[in-house]
Amino acid sequence: MIAETRTVGLLVAYQLVLYLALLFVPIALVGRRLGIPVGLPGRAVKTVGEAYDKAAAR
């Protein structure tokens, strides 16, 4: 039961991070154009995605 709850929680977190990353991309691109170094949100998406994949594989 706890494993399923964790998996669902990670799925929700993954979906939320994807949504926030999509919202952040235009801001990051404008920042790059202005010369402000802004990292794209790929690391957060990758980290949460890997955690979800590990939990789903169990």
Secondary structure by P-SEA (a helix, b strand, c coil): caaaaaaaaaaaaaaaaaaaaaaaaaaaaaaaaaccccccaaaaaaaaaaaaaaaaac
